[in-house]
Amino acid sequence: RLYYMAVAVTLTIPDICAAAELDLATTNVKKTHFVAWCEAYLTPQYGQLTADDVYHLRGGIIHTGIFGHRDSRFDQPIFTTPSTRGTVHDVVMANMGPDQKSAMCLDIEAFVRSMRTAAEDWYAAKRSEPNVQANVARIVREHPNGIDPFIVGGPVVG
């Protein structure tokens, strides 16, 4: 069960897509690019989850390995899994006890699917742009016959 990896890789998709639109020789992806991509393609599928929430979730997972970030509006992100009894997705929960904590609940399968849909919609809209064409051709992938002249005759990733 590689749920952490599924969420971590899924949260890199906005970075990868936003980067593909840029001239990477002169510009790096910044928060503004990430958030704008999410606002355009991902968060319209949601009622509670915002682009900033996704950015903070990504920051916590990618940079610290923690589901959460000090700047998040929620104390605890929670992902339901296929093993969870019932599905909870795009729901904010609040503890009204003395600690007054909140959680954003997402279903891992629904979250991954929504990000995939967002990436597909983005690519359909942007695939003819020169930067996208140039950068997508360079995205890490499997090369079944190697990368000439370095390693040839067998599969590599590069």
Secondary structure, DSSP 4 states (H G I P E B T S, - for coil): --HHHHHHHHTTHHHHHHHHTS-TTT----HHHHHHHIIIIIGGG-SS--HHHHHHHHHHHHHHS-S--TT-SSSEEEEE-TTSSS---SEEEE--STT--EEEEEEHHHHHHHHHHHHHHHHHHHTTSHHHHHHHTTS--EETTEETTTEESS-EE-
